[in-house]
Amino acid sequence: MTRQTWTAIVSAVCFVVLAMLLALLPVPFVAWGPGRTLNLLGEGDSGKPAVEVEGLKTHPVTGELRMTTVSVTRVDSKLSLPEALFAHALPKRDVLARDVVYPPSKSLDQVRTEEVAMMDDSKSEAIVAALRAAGEKVQQMPMVKSVGLAGPAYSRLQPGDLIERVDRTEVQRPADVARLIGRHAVGDPVVLSVLRDGRQMDITVTTVSSNEDKKVPVIGVRTVEGYLYAPTVNFGIDPKVVGPSAGLVFSLAIYDMITPGDLLGGRKVAVTGQISADGTVSPIGGIQEKIAGAERAGAEYFLVPSGNCGDIGGVDSSMRLVKVGTMGEAVKALSDLRSGASPESLPRCA
C-alpha cells in the first residue's frame, strides 16, 4: 500500500475511535424532559387506589386530578454527548449542569435518601394541609425526626415518635422539648411520653453532654413540628417517584375525597407545587416540562404555583394555566369552575 493509503486508513481509524469516545464517554450534564402523569383519583402504580383515605367518610369524585413529573437522568446514570445534544435540541427539554442537580459532595445513597425524605415530607405536609382545609382536627406537637446512632436515645426513641410530655410537662413545640431537657444536669434521666403507632408509652433516656458544650445535656435526637390526626392516608404510587413537588396535588385529592360535592365536576386538571402544612404553595423545578407532560395527557387546566409565573413566560399551551399561591386559592379556582365560572375569570400569570 502507498503512503497515502496508510495515512487515510490511520486517519479513518482515529476518527472512528474519537467518535466512539465522544459517543460513550459521559458528560457532566443531566437531561430534563416531560415525565408521565398519574390520575390521583384513580388507580395507582400498585394496582391499589393512588390515594386512599381511611378513618373518615369519603365522597364520590369524578374527573382526573393528575400528578405531573419530570423525566430526569437518574443519579446513578450518565449522559453521553450525543444524548445531551439531542435533549438540548428537542423542544420543552432542558440540559442542566450535573453538579447543580446532584452536588458532588453527596454520595448516591445520600441523594436517594434525601429525595425519598422530600417525598415523605411532602405527603405529610399535604395530608395536614388537606385536613385543615376540610375543617378536620389536627393537633400540632413535636416529632422525633432522627435519632443519633451514638446517642442515648438510640433504640429507645424512633423517627416518627410524637412527644406529648417531657417529665410530665406537656409540650407543643420542638423548642419546648429542648428547653425542658436543658433544665437537667448531664447524666440525669429524662422521661418522655410519646405516641408511637397510636400507642402511648413512657420512655426514660439518660442525658449526655453536648459535643458543642459539655455542660449542656442532650439525648441525641432531632425534633421537628409533627402532627396528630385521626385518619390514615395511603398512597399507591411508585416509590421511584420522589421529590417535594406533588404536595398540592396530594392535598387536593385528599380534600376532594373527604368533602361533600365533586370538586372537579368531571374535568381533567393537572397540578404541581410544593405545599406546607399551613397551605402555602411554593414553586418547583421543571415547570415547562410538567406543562408539556400534562398537555400530552389531555389535561384541560393546569394549576401553576404563583412563584413559577416568571418561568412560563412565552409558553404556548392548549390548557388554561391557573395561578395559585395557597391551598385555599386552588380549591376556590376549582370550585368556581364547578359553579360555572368562566375560565377567563380564573387567576393567571400576567
N, C-alpha and C positions, 0 to 999 in steps of 0.2 A: 504493500500500500504506500501511497505517496505521503509526503509530509502534510500536505493539505488535508488528506483524508483522515489521518490520525488526529490532526487538530480539530476537525469537525466532530469526530467521534468523542474525543475528550470533552469538548465544549457541550455536546449533547448530554453526555453523562453528568457533567457538573450541573447543567440546567435541570435535569430530572431530579438529582439529589437535592438541589436547593428548593425546587418546587415541592418535593416531598417534605422537606424540613419545615417549609412555610405552612404546609397543609396540616402537619402533625404536631408541631411544637405549640404549646399553649401560649396564649397572650393574656396579659393582666387585665382582662375585662370580663364583665358578665352581661348577658343579654336579657332584656325585659320585653315581654310581649303579652298580648291579651290572653288571659287564662280562662279556664272553664267557669261556669256559673252553676249554682245549685239552688233549687227552689226549697226554701226552708219550711214551707207549708206542706211539703210532700215527703216522699221517701228519701232517706239519706243514703250515704255510701254503704252502710252496713246492712241494708235491707230493712232497717227499722226506721221510724219517723226521724226526719232530720232534727226536729226539736220536739221534745215530749215533756209535758208538764204533769207532775203527779202531786196530789195533795190539795189541788184547787179545782173548782168546777171550770171546765173548758167549754168553748162555744164553737159551732161550725164556722169554717172560714172558706173563702173562695179566692180564686186568682193565684198569682205567683209572686212570691217575695224572694228575689234572687240575691244570694250572696255572690259577690264578684271577687275574682282572684287575678293575680299576675303570674304568668309563666316566667320563671326566672332560673337562670343557671344555678344549679344546686351548689352548696358549699363544698361538696366532695367531688364536683365535676369541673372540668376545664373547658375553655372556649378556644377553638383554633382561629387562626387569622381569617380563613375563608368564611367561617361561621360568623365571626364578628362583623366582617364587611357585609355579608348577606343580611344580617339583622339590622345593621345601620341603614342599608338601602331600602328596606321594606317600610311601608307606612305604618304608623301607630306602633312603633317599636323603638326601644332605646338601647344604647350600649353605654354602660357606666364603668368607671374605674373599679376594679375588683376591691381595692383597699377601702373604697367608700362604703361598699355594701358589706364586705366581710373584712373587718380590721385584722391586719396580720398579727397583732398581739394576742389574738384569741385562737385557741385550738378549734378543731372541727367539733369536738364534743361540747366545748363552751358555746359555740354559735348555735348548735342544735338545742342545747339546754335552754338558752335564752329565748330562742324562737318559740319553743314549746311553752315556756313560762309566760311569754307575752300572750299567747293564745288562751292559756288558763286564766290569766288575769282579765283578759278581755271578756271571757264568758262570765266570770264572777261579777265584774262591774255591770255587764249587760243585764244580768238577772236582777240585780238590785235596782238599776235604773227603771226596768220594766215594771217591777213590783211597786215601786214608789209612784210611777206614773199611773198605775191602776188603782192606787189607794190602798194597797196591801201593807200590812205591818212589817217593818224591817227595823231591827234593833242593831245599832252600831256598837261594836265592842272590840277590844284588842285581840289580835290573832297572831299566833306564832307563825312567822314566815320561814325561818330557817333555824336550825339547831347546830351549834358548833360541834364538830366531831371530838374535839379535845375538851369540851366544856362539861360542867357537872350536870347539865340538863340532858346530855346525850343519852338516848334510850329511855328517857323518862318523859320528856315532852316531845311532841311531834308537830311538824308543819301542819297547819290547819286547826290546831287546838285553839278554841276560843276561850279567852281568860275572863272569868266572871269576877273573881276576887283575888286579892293578894293579902294574906294574913287576915282574912275575914272582912277586909275593906273592899267594897265594890269599886270597880274600875270601869272607865268609859273610853279612855284614850291610851295609846301606847305610852305616852308621857306619864300617865298615872302609874303604870307598871314600873317604869324606871325609877320614878320618884319613891315609891314605897319600898322597892328593893334597896334603894340608896340609903334608906334610914337604918339599915342593918350594918353590922360590922362584918368584915371579911371573916368567913368561917361560920357565920350564923346560918341556921336553917330557915328557909322561906317556904310557906305553904301557899300553893297556887290552886285555886278551884277552877277547873277547866271543863268545857264541854267538848266531847270527842265522839263523833258519830251519834249524836243525840244522847249520850250518857254523861252524867255529871260525875266527876271524880276529883279528889284532893290529892295533890302530888307535892311531896316535900323535896326541895332541892337545896343543897348547901352551897352558899356563895363562895366565890373565889375572887382574888384581886384582879382588877382590870389590867390589861397589858399597858395601857396608857398611864394609869395612875394606880400604884399599888395599894392606896388607901380606899379606892372606890370598889365596892362589892358588885359583882355581876354573876349571872347564872349561865351565860353563854348562849343566849338566844337573841334573835332579831324579831321585833314585833311590828306589825303594821295595822292599819284600820281593817277590821273584819266585820262581818255582818251575820246576824242570826235571823232566819225566816223559816216559815213552816213548809212551803212546798219544795219539791225536788224537781230540778230540770235536767233532763238528759239530752245529749247531743249525739246524733248518729252521723258524725262527719269524719272523713278520712283523717287519721292523726297526722298525716303528712302535710295537711293544710295548717299552717302556723302563722303567727303574727297577730297584731292587735286590731287590724282594720275592719274586722267583721262585727265589732261591738254593736254598732247601731242597728244593723240588720237582725242580729240576735235579739236585741231588745224589742224591736217592732214585731218579730214573730211571736215572742212570748206574750207581749201586750195584746196582740190581736186574738190570741187563743183564750186569754183569761178574762177578756172584757166582752160584754154583750155587743151584738152588732157585728157587722162584717167590714173591717177597715178598708179592704182593697176593692170590694164590690166587683170581683172578677177581673180586675185589671192586672197587667203584668208590670211589676215595679222592681227595679234593681236598686240596690243600696250599697253604700260604702261609708266608712267613717269610724274612727275610734270613739268610744264613749266612756265617760266616767260615771261613777255611782250617782252623782248629782244630776246626770242627764246632759252634761256638756258634751258636744260633739267636736272632735279635734280632726285636723287634716291628716291625710295619709299619703303614701307614695304610690306612684304608678297610676294616677288618676286617669290619664288618657288611655292607657292600656285597658283599664277596667271599663271605661266607657265603650271602647271598641268591643270588648267581650260581651257586655250587656246588650249592645245593639245587635251583635251576632246571634244572641239568644232570643231575640224578639221582644225585648222589653219596650214598653211604651213610655215609661218615666224612669228617671234616674235621680235619686236623692244624692246631692253633692254637698260635702261639708263646706260651709262658708269660707273656711280657711284655705280651700283649694281653688277659689274663684280665680286667683291670679295664674293658676296652672292650666286653665282651659280656654284662655283667650284664643279666638280663631278656630276653635273646634267645631266642625260641622257634623251635626248628628241628627238623625231622624227622630230621636227621643226628645222629650221635654226634660231639660235639666233643671231640677228644682233645688234651690239653695236652702240648706237648713243648718242651724247653729246649735240646736238643742233637741232633746227627745220630744219636748212639747211642740216645737215647731214642725217636726217630722209628722207627728200624729195629727196636728192641725191641717197640714197640707193634704194628707191622705183623706182625712175626714171631710175637708172642703170638697175634694173631688167626688167623694162618695155622695155628698149632698147636692151635687150638680153644678158646682162652681166651674167657671171657665178655666181651662188650663192656662190661658194667658194671664189670669189673675194670680197665679202662684208666684212666690218669690223666686227670682233667678239672679244669677251673677250679672252685674252691669256690663 
